[in-house]
Amino acid sequence: MRVMGIIADLHVDDVESARDFYTGFLGLEEQGLGLDWVTRLRSPETGAAVQLVSRDATAPEVPVVSVMVDDVDAAYEIAVRRGYEIVHPLADETWGVRRFFVRAPDGTVLNILRHRG
């Protein structure tokens, strides 16, 4: 399993209000994910990105980071074998990702995913 990318997930109360701050102040541009509870904002010049998350549609917690991997099934097997707490089971989500949430020993919740398609 290889990590292909990591993006910060900022827990916000209101995605729209938070989006206005990050686009207006930092000049980030929204990447339309088509979901009302999360949006991704990216710098058009550098590609630096952040996700704003008000809740999660299917999981009990909002993760701190989303980690894109090349083999999410292998990542899941490794997490289980190591005895890490699985916060959200391995699942194919309707918005096109296969993912699970795992709690790191320090308590941080990570969204481990791969885009399907």
PAMIPA-267427 format. One record per atom (N, C-alpha, C): residue in three letters; x, y, z negated. Coordinates in steps of 0.05 Angstrom, whole numbers, plus 5000, padded with zeros to 4 digits. Example, Ala and Ser with C-alpha at 12.3 -4.5 7.8 and 13.67 -1.06 7.14 Angstrom:
2
ALA526448864844
ALA524649104844
ALA526449344844
SER525749554858
SER527349794857
SER525850014843
//
This chain:
117
MET501749765000
MET500050005000
MET501850255000
ARG501150435018
ARG502650695019
ARG500750925015
VAL501751125000
VAL500151374997
VAL500551545022
MET498351625033
MET498351785058
MET497852075053
GLY496652145030
GLY496152425024
GLY494852444996
ILE495152674984
ILE493952724958
ILE492753004959
ILE490353034948
ILE489053294947
ILE487853334920
ALA488153574909
ALA486953644883
ALA483953664885
ASP482553564865
ASP479653584863
ASP479053774840
LEU478154014846
LEU477454204824
LEU474554174817
HIS474054124791
HIS471254094782
HIS470154374778
VAL468054434793
VAL466754704791
VAL463854664786
ASP462554864773
ASP459754854768
ASP458054904793
ASP459055084810
ASP457555164834
ASP459455174858
VAL459154984876
VAL460954974900
VAL460855224916
GLU458455334920
GLU458255574937
GLU459755814925
SER459355864900
SER460756094887
SER463756054887
ALA464655814881
ALA467455754881
ALA468655774909
ARG467255684929
ARG468155704957
ARG468655994964
ASP466856164957
ASP467156454963
ASP469756564952
PHE470456484928
PHE472956574916
PHE475356474932
TYR475456224937
TYR477856104951
TYR478056184980
THR475756234993
THR475956325021
THR476556625022
GLY475256775005
GLY475557065006
GLY478257154995
PHE479057044973
PHE481557124960
PHE484056994972
LEU483956734976
LEU486256584985
LEU486356555016
GLY484156615029
GLY484056585058
GLY483856305068
LEU482956125051
LEU482655845059
LEU480155815076
GLU480155625094
GLU477855575112
GLU476555305104
GLU473855305105
GLU472355075098
GLU472454865120
GLN472954615112
GLN472654385130
GLN469954265124
GLY468154275141
GLY465454185136
GLY465353885131
LEU464753805106
LEU464453525100
LEU461553435101
GLY459753635103
GLY456953565105
GLY455653465079
LEU456853525057
LEU455853445031
LEU455453685013
ASP453353704997
ASP452853944981
ASP454353944955
TRP455553724947
TRP456953714921
TRP459953724923
VAL461053734947
VAL463953744951
VAL464553884977
THR466754044977
THR467654155002
THR470754165001
ARG471954155024
ARG474854175026
ARG475554435039
LEU477554575027
LEU478454825037
LEU481454795044
ARG482154905067
ARG484954865077
ARG486055125088
SER488655165084
SER489955395096
SER490355345126
PRO489455525143
PRO489855475172
PRO492855495180
GLU494455625164
GLU497255665171
GLU498955425161
THR498455325137
THR500255125125
THR499054855122
GLY496354835122
GLY495054575118
GLY494654515088
ALA495654685070
ALA495154645041
ALA492154635037
ALA491254455019
ALA488454415016
ALA487654364987
VAL485154404981
VAL483954344955
VAL481054274960
GLN479954104943
GLN477154034944
GLN475754144920
LEU473354254924
LEU471654354903
LEU469454154899
VAL469054054874
VAL467253844869
VAL465453914845
SER462853924849
SER461053984827
SER460053734812
ARG460053514826
ARG459253254814
ARG460153044834
ASP459652794829
ASP460152584849
ASP457552444854
ALA456952394879
ALA454352284887
ALA453951994876
THR456051844873
THR455651564865
THR457351484840
ALA459251644832
ALA460951564810
ALA460251724785
PRO461051614761
PRO460251734736
PRO461951974728
GLU464252014741
GLU466052234734
GLU467052374759
VAL468052614756
VAL469352764777
VAL472352704774
PRO473652614795
PRO476552554793
PRO478152814793
VAL480652794785
VAL482553014784
VAL483953044811
VAL484552814824
VAL485752814851
VAL484552594867
SER484652634893
SER483852424913
SER486452334926
VAL486952084927
VAL489351964938
VAL488551794962
MET489451884986
MET488851725010
MET491051525013
VAL490251265017
VAL492151055020
VAL491650905046
ASP493650755055
ASP493250605080
ASP491750345076
ASP491650235051
ASP490249985045
ASP488950005018
VAL486450095018
VAL485050134992
VAL484449874978
ASP484049654993
ASP483549394981
ASP486049304965
ALA488349334977
ALA490849264963
ALA491249434939
ALA490649694941
ALA490849874918
ALA489049784895
TYR486649704902
TYR484649604882
TYR485749354868
GLU486749164884
GLU487848924873
GLU490148974854
ILE491849164861
ILE494149234843
ILE493149354817
ALA491149534819
ALA490049664795
ALA488849464776
VAL487249274788
VAL486049074771
VAL488148894759
ARG490048804775
ARG492148624765
ARG493748764742
ARG494149024743
ARG495549164722
ARG493849234698
GLY491249174700
GLY489549214678
GLY488549494674
TYR488749664695
TYR487749934692
TYR484749944692
GLU483650144679
GLU480650174678
GLU479650264705
ILE477750114716
ILE476450184740
ILE473950344732
VAL473850604739
VAL471750784731
VAL469350764750
HIS469950714776
HIS467950684797
HIS468950454814
PRO467250244819
PRO468150014833
PRO468750064863
LEU470349894874
LEU470949904903
LEU468249904919
ALA467850104936
ALA465350134950
ALA465750274976
ASP464050204995
ASP463850345021
ASP461650555017
GLU462450815018
GLU460651035013
GLU459351115040
THR456951225038
THR455451295062
THR456751525078
TRP458551675066
TRP459851895080
TRP462451815093
GLY462951555095
GLY465151465112
GLY467751395098
VAL467751355072
VAL470251275059
VAL469751005044
ARG471950865040
ARG471950625022
ARG473750714999
ARG472750694974
ARG474150804952
ARG473550674926
PHE475150734906
PHE474650664878
PHE475950884861
PHE475150904836
PHE476351084817
PHE477850914796
VAL480151004789
VAL481750864769
VAL482751074748
ARG482850994723
ARG483751174702
ARG486751104696
ALA488451304699
ALA491251274693
ALA491551244662
PRO493751134653
PRO494151114624
PRO493851374608
ASP494451604621
ASP494151864607
ASP491351964607
GLY489451814619
GLY486651894620
GLY485752024645
THR487552094663
THR486852224688
THR485352034707
VAL483152124718
VAL481651954737
VAL482452024766
LEU483151824780
LEU483951854808
LEU481951714827
ASN481351854849
ASN479651744870
ASN481551624891
ILE481651364893
ILE483451234913
ILE481651154937
LEU482451244961
LEU480751214983
LEU482151175010
ARG480551075028
ARG481351065056
ARG478951135073
HIS479251305093
HIS477051375111
HIS476551135129
ARG474051065132
ARG473250855150
ARG473050965178
GLY473350785197
GLY472850885224
GLY474950825242
//
